[in-house]
Amino acid sequence: MAGLSVHSVLVTGANRGLGLGFVQHFLRMPKPPQWIFAGCRDPKGQKAQELQNLASKHPNIIIIPLEVSDPASIKAAAAKVGEHLGGSGLNLLINNAGIAKPKSLDMETLEDMSEVYTTNTIGPLLMAQAFLPLLKKAAQEHAGSGLSCSKAAIINMSSYAGSIEDMYVWEFGQVVSYRCSKAALNMLSKCQSLAYKEHGILCVALHPGWVQTDMGGGGSFKPPLTVDDSVQGMLKVLSSISEKETGAFLDWEGKVIPW
């Protein structure tokens, strides 16, 4: 991944699935980041065991307790990351944490819709607000260069399921609350791209593909993509995008997805 060179990165939901995949792939880079902040809801829990094992072998991995639906948790995480960075900025914020509650339209509830929206849409909003000073600082450290993920960027993990124009795999699952939350996340990404461009921060919504994870691989159907293939593809995309793509909705191969 020669084109992507970051000093620091924060990945939310880093204890499994795509989040863990990102952490593993950052470690394998020819020049790994000096700081890999791995946000995780329950760092000491059973579901974080693999991440704990990695962190015990790699001192550049810092596990950060982080619940993206809790403003106090986000604020504490930003303070902790700032302490570790000691005056330097955060290059890359990957808002990966997300949830899905697979229900049809007539079974959707206020509680489920609110919970999914809070994690998938409001979480990335609050994360960007809290980490904006550190992202701005990283952008200032590369003043003069154009927008890039090596400089300062917010990557919101979206989904093709959030496309209104092309109702991706509707027959396979309505997952209404998830679709709505990702469509809203796409609009948030666009708003962030416009608001943060002046600060030198690139923002994109990224569809990882249909991936074999706990969330993506429910039921009898096996999704076509492995975590490794997806993350490898996404990092390739992140290494090549610039201001032309800020505000775009792309997939793991860099293709534009319809809104």
N, C-alpha and C positions, 0 to 999 in steps of 0.2 A: 504494500500500500504506500508506494513511494510518494504519491501526490498528497497524502494526508499526514501532516506533521503537527501534533498537538502536544502542548505541555501538560494540559489538564483536561479531564472530561468527567462529567457526572452522568450516570445512567440510573434512572429510577426503575423500580421493579427488577433489581439486578440479581435476585436470588434464584431465578429459574427462567426457562424459556429463552426468548430473544434477549432479555436483559443480561442473563448470564452469558449467552452467546457473544454479546458485545464485549463484555469484560474479557472473555477468553481470547477473542480475536485482537483486542487492543494489546494484550500481553504478547501475542505472536508477531506483532509488527517489528520490522527491522530496527526501528527506534521507538520503543513503547513510550507512552506518556509517562511523565515523571509522577503524575498523580492520576489514579483511576478511582474516583469516588463512586462507590457502589451503594446506592440508596435501596433500603430494604425495610419492609414493615416490621419484621420480627427477626433481627439479626441472630438471636440466640436460639431460634426455633429450629425444628427438624427440617423445614423446607429450605433453610439457609445453610444446611450442612456443607454442600458442595462449594458454596461461596466462601464459607469459613475456611475450608481446606485450602482453597486457592490463596486466600489472604494470608494464611500462615506461612506460605512458601514465597509470596511476593510482597515485599514491604511497600511497593508503590500502590497496592490496593488498600484503600481505607473504606471500611464498611460504615455507612452512615445510617442510623435509625431514621426512617422517613416514612410517614403516612401522608400521601399526597392529598387526602381529603381533609387534613387537619392543619389549619393555618399556623398553629403554635409549633407543630412538628416541623413544618417547612421553614419557619423562622429560625428554629434551633439548628436545623441542618445547614442553612445558609451561613449562620455564625460559625459553625464548626468547620465548614469548608473554607471559609475566609481565614480562619486561624491557621489551618494547614498551609494555605497558599502564601501566607505571610507577606502580603503586599502585592503579589502578582495576581493576574486575572484568571478567570475561567474561560477556556476556549470553546468548550462544547457542552451544551446541555441537551441530553437526549431524554425527552419525556416519553418513556416507554411504558410505565405502569398503567395498566388498564384492566377493566373487568367486563364481563358479559353475563347477562341473565337471559338465556334463550327462551323467549316467550312469544306467542303469537299476539297479534294486535288486540284481539278481544280479551286476552288474559293479562294484558299489561296493567301495572298498578302504579299508583302515585309513589309508593315507597321504592319500588324497583327502578322506576324511571329516574327518581331523584338520586338514588345511590349511584347508578351508572353514570349519570350526567356529572355528578359531583366529582367522581374519580377521573373520568375520561376527558372532561372538558374544563371544569373549574380548576381541577388539579394543575394542569399545564398552564393555565392563566396565572394562578398564584405562584407557581414555581418560577415562571419567567419574571414576575414582579419582584420576587424575593432575591433572585440571582442576577437581576439586571445590573446592579453596581459592579459585580465581579465580571460580567460579560463586557460591560463598557470599558472596564480597566484593561481587559485582554485586547479589545479593539484598539485602544489608545496605544498599547505596546507595539501594535503593527500599523501605526498611523501612516497614511499615504498609500498603502496597498488596497486593492479592491476587496469586495466582500468574498469571504471564503470560509470553509469549515475549519481551516487551520488557524484562522484569525479569531473569529467569534461567531457562534451560530447556535440557534435553537432548532432542534429537530423534533417535531411532534409526530409520534407514531400513530398514524391514522389507519384507515382501512378502505379498500375498494367498496366495502359495504356502506360507506358514507357517501358514495356518489349518488346524487339525485337523478342525474341524466341517464345513468346506466345502472339499473337496480340489480347489482351483482348477486348471483345465486339466490334470488328470492325464493325459488322453488325449494331450495335446500333448507332454508331457514329464514323466518321473518325477522327474528332478533331485533324487534322494533326499537327498544331503548338503546341498544348498541348502535344501530344505524343512525338514529337521531343524534346521539352523543358525538359520533365521528363526523357527521355532516357539520355540526356546530364547531367541532375542533378545526375543521378545514377553514371555516370562516374566521375563527380565532387566529389561525396561522397567517391568513391573508392580512388581517388587521395588524398583527405583530410585525409582519414584513414591512408594512407601510410606516408604522410608528417607530420601529427600531432601526430602520435603514440609515437615518441621519446619525445614529450612534455607531455605525459600522458593523451592525449585527445582521447576519443572514438568517432567514427563517423559512423553513419548508415543512410541508406535510408529506409524510412518507408512508407508502403502503408496503409492508414487508412481504407481500404474497400470502398465499394460504399455506400456513406453516404447521408442521407437526409439533404442536405444543399442547400443554394441558388445556388451554383455552381453545385453540384452533382444531384440535383433533378429537373432539367428542363424537360419540356415535360410531357406527360401523364403517364410515367412509374415512379413508386415510388421505390426508391432504398431500398434495404433490411435492411440496418443498420441505427440505430439512432445515433446521435452525442454522446449521453451518452454511448451506447454500444461500439462504436469505441474508444472513449477516455479512457474508463475504460480498454479495452483490450490493448491499446497501453501503458498505464502506467504500466500495469502488465508486458508487454514485457520489458519496460525500466528498471523495477526493477530487472530483472533477467539477462540481457545480460552483457557480460564481453569482455575481449580482443579476445576471440574466434570469436565473432560476429562483431568485428570492420571491416568496409568495406562491410558489408553484405547488402542485399536488402530483407527486411522482411515485413510481413503483420502484421495487428493488433493482430493476434493470435500467432505471433512468427514464422510462417512458412516462409521458404525461397522461394522467388519468382524468377523464371528464368530470367536471364538477357535478 
